[in-house]
């Protein structure tokens, strides 16, 4: 009798599905994984690093490149519901059958060299993109950049989103130290672009990389993803598209680029869900910098009947709670050091307990796990986007 294994079965032995919790700095394991793979280099490969806004910027950039009639491979992390969300070809998550054809050999090699979950995911993405023959690959860094799996392969362009305090246990306790890690996203790239950065970050970037172009927020645009901070992400994505257009690497008019960027949408970014007379907004914001970026938009939406803040064990949003208290009648937060499964259960229990009424406006944030728990709970009850 033949036994079949699912994608999750293959991956579960590699560790927890989060880039930072299984982070193993260094490129040696990635190079060993890739050595046995036959990869076709795309016409363009683009890296994206930073603290917040990477996923949104990547989605906007991918939408613009697709509007230029290019085939685009997009690799982001973490996922909300299924691993497949991390690897997209022309906007569609890769199919299980594709992953299952690649996983046995890659996981076997990963076991021999001690490669991490994120390293295996990155190798899978590169092979999927190669096999699909995409024109452009967009790779979102997991942690930092200098020793991240995504920088183990050469790239043509790099984008740096705003840098702030996060992943301190790996990258350092100061902006300067973190910037020193993330600036390596530019290594070997022809085109280097950055969002506006804090003075300490810009000093590191300018000191280590020549010719970085700093981009402003696209204040004249109104992206589908809500929040004033998305105009900053849109500005960076548009700058990348403009740079490639001027270089003759893509053919895309500015109006078409703006339309594509504004139409880009991904889950977990102030995602609005209706349940009867209730309205929920779900956001994966997981650090104070992200909460600060949301603050102007949330202030305009307030008051909320309740704000739910739940994080997993390697996150702490306690320093952001003062920013949120003035926006709601009830601020409900999970205890620190909450394991992923406990975090998921805690979110569901809190929603069950605190939203048992016909109407209300609620905000849920804290991590991708928090968003997954809330969206699952809402979907089970008939919640509508």
C-alpha positions as CSV (number, residue, x, y, z in Angstrom):
1,X,0.0,0.0,0.0
2,X,1.4,3.4,-1.1
3,X,1.6,6.1,1.6
4,X,1.5,9.7,0.5
5,X,2.9,12.7,2.4
6,X,1.5,16.2,2.3
7,X,3.6,19.4,1.9
8,X,3.2,20.0,5.6
9,X,4.4,16.4,6.4
10,X,7.6,17.0,4.5
11,X,8.2,20.4,6.1
12,X,7.2,19.8,9.7
13,X,10.5,18.1,10.6
14,X,12.5,21.2,9.6
15,X,11.3,23.4,12.4
16,X,8.8,26.1,13.1
17,X,7.5,27.9,10.0
18,X,8.9,31.4,10.7
19,X,12.0,32.9,9.4
20,X,13.3,34.3,12.6
21,X,12.6,31.3,14.9
22,X,14.7,28.9,12.8
23,X,17.1,31.5,11.5
24,X,20.5,30.1,10.8
25,X,22.9,32.9,9.6
26,X,25.3,32.1,6.8
27,X,25.2,31.1,3.1
28,X,27.1,27.8,3.3
29,X,23.9,25.7,3.7
30,X,22.1,27.5,0.9
31,X,25.0,27.1,-1.4
32,X,25.1,23.4,-0.6
33,X,21.4,23.1,-1.3
34,X,21.6,24.9,-4.5
35,X,24.7,23.0,-5.7
36,X,22.6,20.0,-6.5
37,X,19.9,22.0,-8.3
38,X,19.7,23.1,-11.9
39,X,18.6,26.7,-11.8
40,X,18.0,29.0,-14.7
41,X,18.8,32.6,-13.8
42,X,15.9,35.0,-14.7
43,X,16.3,38.1,-16.7
44,X,15.8,40.1,-13.5
45,X,16.2,39.2,-9.9
46,X,15.1,41.7,-7.2
47,X,15.7,41.5,-3.5
48,X,13.7,43.3,-0.8
49,X,14.8,43.8,2.8
50,X,13.8,46.1,5.6
51,X,11.8,45.9,8.8
52,X,8.2,46.6,7.8
53,X,6.5,47.0,4.5
54,X,8.4,44.3,2.6
55,X,5.4,42.2,1.7
56,X,3.3,45.1,0.6
57,X,6.1,46.6,-1.5
58,X,6.9,43.2,-3.0
59,X,3.2,42.7,-4.0
60,X,3.1,46.2,-5.5
61,X,6.3,45.7,-7.5
62,X,5.1,42.3,-8.7
63,X,1.8,43.8,-9.9
64,X,3.7,46.5,-11.9
65,X,6.0,44.0,-13.5
66,X,3.0,41.8,-14.4
67,X,1.4,44.9,-16.1
68,X,4.6,45.1,-18.2
69,X,3.6,41.6,-19.5
70,X,6.4,39.9,-17.6
71,X,6.1,36.5,-15.9
72,X,6.8,37.1,-12.2
73,X,7.9,34.8,-9.4
74,X,7.2,36.2,-5.9
75,X,8.7,34.8,-2.7
76,X,7.5,36.2,0.6
77,X,7.2,35.1,4.2
78,X,5.6,34.1,6.5
79,X,2.4,32.6,5.2
80,X,-1.0,33.1,6.8
81,X,-2.8,29.8,6.0
82,X,-0.8,27.6,3.7
83,X,2.9,27.3,2.9
84,X,2.1,27.7,-0.8
85,X,1.3,31.4,-0.2
86,X,5.0,32.0,0.1
87,X,5.8,31.0,-3.5
88,X,3.7,32.6,-6.3
89,X,4.0,32.4,-10.0
90,X,2.1,35.1,-11.9
91,X,0.0,35.8,-8.8
92,X,-1.0,32.2,-8.1
93,X,0.4,30.1,-5.2
94,X,2.4,27.2,-6.4
95,X,0.4,23.9,-6.5
96,X,0.9,21.1,-4.1
97,X,1.9,18.7,-6.9
98,X,4.8,21.0,-7.9
99,X,6.0,21.2,-4.3
100,X,5.7,17.5,-3.8
101,X,7.8,16.8,-6.9
102,X,10.6,18.9,-5.4
103,X,10.4,18.3,-1.7
104,X,11.9,14.8,-1.3
105,X,15.3,15.6,-2.8
106,X,15.6,19.0,-1.2
107,X,14.5,17.9,2.2
108,X,16.9,14.9,2.1
109,X,19.8,17.2,1.3
110,X,18.6,19.7,3.9
111,X,18.7,16.9,6.6
112,X,22.3,16.0,5.6
113,X,23.6,19.6,6.0
114,X,21.3,20.9,8.7
115,X,19.4,23.5,6.5
116,X,16.5,25.3,8.1
117,X,12.9,25.6,7.2
118,X,13.4,29.0,5.7
119,X,16.4,27.8,3.7
120,X,14.4,24.9,2.3
121,X,11.6,27.3,1.4
122,X,14.0,29.6,-0.4
123,X,15.5,26.7,-2.4
124,X,12.0,25.6,-3.3
125,X,11.0,29.0,-4.5
126,X,14.1,29.3,-6.7
127,X,13.5,25.9,-8.2
128,X,9.8,26.6,-8.8
129,X,10.7,29.9,-10.5
130,X,13.4,28.3,-12.6
131,X,11.1,25.5,-13.7
132,X,8.3,28.0,-14.6
133,X,10.7,30.1,-16.6
134,X,9.7,33.4,-15.0
135,X,11.2,36.6,-16.3
136,X,11.6,38.2,-12.9
137,X,12.1,36.8,-9.4
138,X,11.3,38.9,-6.4
139,X,12.8,37.6,-3.1
140,X,11.8,39.0,0.2
141,X,14.4,38.6,2.9
142,X,13.5,36.7,6.1
143,X,15.9,38.2,8.7
144,X,18.4,40.9,8.0
145,X,20.2,40.6,4.7
146,X,23.9,39.9,5.1
147,X,23.5,36.3,6.0
148,X,19.9,35.7,4.9
149,X,19.1,32.8,2.6
150,X,17.8,35.2,-0.1
151,X,21.1,36.9,-0.5
152,X,22.9,33.7,-1.3
153,X,22.1,34.2,-4.9
154,X,23.1,37.3,-7.0
155,X,20.5,39.9,-7.8
156,X,20.2,42.9,-10.2
157,X,18.1,45.3,-8.0
158,X,17.6,45.7,-4.3
159,X,14.9,47.7,-2.4
160,X,15.2,48.6,1.3
161,X,12.0,49.4,3.2
162,X,12.1,51.4,6.4
163,X,14.5,49.9,9.0
164,X,13.5,49.8,12.7
165,X,14.1,47.8,15.8
166,X,13.1,44.1,15.3
167,X,14.8,40.7,15.5
168,X,17.2,42.2,18.0
169,X,18.4,38.8,19.2
170,X,19.8,38.2,15.7
171,X,20.6,41.6,14.3
172,X,21.6,43.8,17.3
173,X,20.0,46.2,19.7
174,X,20.5,49.5,17.9
175,X,19.3,50.9,14.6
176,X,22.9,51.2,13.5
177,X,23.6,47.5,14.1
178,X,20.4,46.4,12.4
179,X,21.1,48.7,9.4
180,X,24.6,47.3,9.2
181,X,23.0,43.9,8.6
182,X,20.2,45.0,6.2
183,X,22.4,47.2,4.0
184,X,23.9,44.0,2.5
185,X,20.7,43.6,0.5
186,X,22.5,45.9,-2.0
187,X,25.5,43.7,-2.4
188,X,26.3,43.1,-6.1
189,X,23.2,44.9,-7.3
190,X,23.2,47.3,-10.2
191,X,20.2,49.3,-9.0
192,X,19.8,50.2,-5.3
193,X,16.8,52.0,-3.9
194,X,15.7,52.8,-0.4
195,X,12.7,54.3,1.3
196,X,13.3,57.3,3.5
197,X,15.3,56.2,6.5
198,X,16.1,57.4,10.0
199,X,19.4,59.4,10.2
200,X,21.3,56.5,11.9
201,X,20.2,54.1,9.1
202,X,21.0,56.5,6.3
203,X,24.5,57.0,7.7
204,X,25.1,53.3,7.5
205,X,23.6,52.9,4.0
206,X,25.5,55.9,2.5
207,X,28.7,54.8,4.2
208,X,28.6,51.3,2.7
209,X,26.8,51.6,-0.6
210,X,27.3,54.2,-3.3
211,X,24.5,55.5,-5.5
212,X,21.5,54.5,-3.4
213,X,18.4,56.4,-4.6
214,X,16.0,57.4,-1.8
215,X,12.3,57.5,-2.6
216,X,9.5,59.5,-1.2
217,X,5.9,58.4,-0.5
218,X,3.5,58.5,-3.4
219,X,1.1,60.9,-1.7
220,X,-0.9,61.4,-4.9
221,X,-1.9,57.7,-5.0
222,X,-4.6,55.8,-3.1
223,X,-3.5,52.1,-2.9
224,X,-6.2,49.5,-2.4
225,X,-4.5,48.4,0.8
226,X,-5.6,51.0,3.3
227,X,-3.3,53.1,5.4
228,X,-1.2,56.2,4.8
229,X,2.0,54.0,5.2
230,X,1.1,52.2,2.0
231,X,1.9,55.4,0.1
232,X,5.5,55.0,1.3
233,X,5.5,51.4,0.0
234,X,3.9,52.5,-3.3
235,X,6.6,55.2,-3.7
236,X,9.4,52.6,-3.4
237,X,7.7,50.1,-5.7
238,X,7.1,52.8,-8.3
239,X,10.7,54.0,-8.1
240,X,11.8,50.5,-8.8
241,X,9.5,50.3,-11.9
242,X,10.6,53.7,-13.1
243,X,14.3,52.7,-12.7
244,X,13.8,49.5,-14.8
245,X,11.8,51.5,-17.4
246,X,14.5,54.1,-17.8
247,X,17.1,51.4,-18.2
248,X,15.0,49.7,-20.9
249,X,14.7,46.5,-18.9
250,X,10.9,46.8,-18.9
251,X,8.3,48.7,-21.0
252,X,5.7,50.2,-18.8
253,X,4.1,53.7,-18.9
254,X,3.9,55.6,-15.6
255,X,0.0,55.6,-15.6
256,X,0.0,51.8,-16.1
257,X,2.5,51.4,-13.3
258,X,0.5,53.5,-10.9
259,X,-2.7,51.7,-11.7
260,X,-1.1,48.3,-11.1
261,X,0.6,49.4,-7.9
262,X,-2.6,50.8,-6.5
263,X,-4.6,47.6,-7.4
264,X,-2.1,45.3,-5.5
265,X,-3.6,43.7,-2.5
266,X,-2.5,41.0,0.0
267,X,-4.2,39.7,3.2
268,X,-3.4,40.9,6.7
269,X,-2.8,44.6,5.9
270,X,-5.8,46.3,7.6
271,X,-7.9,43.6,5.9
272,X,-11.6,44.4,6.4
273,X,-14.0,41.6,7.2
274,X,-17.7,42.0,7.9
275,X,-19.6,39.6,10.1
276,X,-23.3,40.5,10.5
277,X,-23.3,44.0,11.9
278,X,-19.7,43.8,13.0
279,X,-16.6,45.0,11.2
280,X,-13.1,43.7,11.8
281,X,-9.8,44.9,10.6
282,X,-6.9,42.4,10.7
283,X,-3.3,43.5,10.5
284,X,0.0,41.6,10.9
285,X,1.7,44.5,12.6
286,X,4.2,42.9,15.1
287,X,6.4,45.7,16.4
288,X,6.2,49.3,17.6
289,X,7.5,50.7,14.3
290,X,4.6,49.0,12.5
291,X,2.1,50.3,15.1
292,X,3.5,53.8,14.6
293,X,3.1,53.5,10.9
294,X,-0.6,52.5,11.4
295,X,-1.3,55.2,13.9
296,X,-2.4,58.1,11.6
297,X,-4.8,55.8,9.8
298,X,-6.1,54.2,13.0
299,X,-6.7,57.6,14.6
300,X,-9.0,58.4,11.7
301,X,-10.9,55.2,12.1
302,X,-11.2,55.4,15.9
303,X,-12.9,54.7,18.2
304,X,-12.8,50.9,18.0
305,X,-15.1,48.9,20.4
306,X,-12.1,46.7,21.1
307,X,-8.5,46.2,19.9
308,X,-7.0,42.8,20.3
309,X,-3.2,42.5,20.5
310,X,-1.8,39.0,20.5
311,X,1.8,38.0,19.8
312,X,3.8,34.8,19.7
313,X,6.7,34.0,22.0
314,X,9.4,35.9,20.0
315,X,7.4,39.1,19.7
316,X,6.5,41.8,22.1
317,X,4.1,44.6,21.3
318,X,3.8,45.9,24.9
319,X,5.7,49.1,24.0
320,X,3.0,49.8,21.4
321,X,0.0,49.4,23.7
322,X,0.1,53.1,24.8
323,X,-0.3,54.1,21.2
324,X,-3.5,52.0,21.0
325,X,-5.2,52.8,24.3
326,X,-6.6,56.1,23.2
327,X,-8.2,54.5,20.2
328,X,-10.5,52.0,21.9
329,X,-12.9,51.4,24.8
330,X,-11.2,48.0,25.5
331,X,-7.7,47.0,24.8
332,X,-7.3,43.2,25.1
333,X,-3.8,41.8,24.9
334,X,-2.3,38.3,25.2
335,X,0.3,37.4,27.7
336,X,4.0,37.6,26.7
337,X,6.0,34.5,25.7
338,X,3.0,32.9,24.1
339,X,3.8,29.9,21.9
340,X,2.4,29.9,18.4
341,X,-0.4,27.4,19.0
342,X,-1.3,29.1,22.3
343,X,-1.3,32.4,20.6
344,X,-3.7,31.1,18.0
345,X,-6.0,29.6,20.6
346,X,-5.9,32.8,22.7
347,X,-7.0,34.9,19.8
348,X,-10.0,32.7,19.1
349,X,-11.0,32.6,22.8
350,X,-10.8,36.3,23.1
351,X,-12.9,36.9,20.0
352,X,-15.5,34.4,21.2
353,X,-15.7,36.2,24.6
354,X,-15.4,39.8,23.7
355,X,-17.4,40.2,20.4
356,X,-20.7,38.4,21.3
357,X,-23.0,41.1,20.2
358,X,-24.8,42.3,17.0
359,X,-22.6,45.3,16.1
360,X,-19.2,46.7,16.8
361,X,-15.9,47.8,15.2
362,X,-12.8,45.7,16.1
363,X,-9.1,45.8,15.3
364,X,-6.9,42.6,15.6
365,X,-3.1,42.7,15.2
366,X,0.1,41.2,16.5
367,X,1.5,38.7,13.9
368,X,0.6,36.6,11.0
369,X,-0.5,33.9,13.4
370,X,-2.9,36.4,15.0
371,X,-4.3,37.3,11.6
372,X,-4.6,33.6,10.7
373,X,-6.5,32.8,13.9
374,X,-8.9,35.8,13.4
375,X,-9.5,35.1,9.7
376,X,-10.2,31.4,10.4
377,X,-12.6,32.3,13.2
378,X,-14.4,34.9,11.0
379,X,-14.6,32.5,8.0
380,X,-16.1,29.8,10.1
381,X,-18.9,32.2,11.0
382,X,-19.5,33.4,7.5
383,X,-17.4,36.6,7.6
384,X,-17.3,38.4,4.3
385,X,-14.5,40.6,2.8
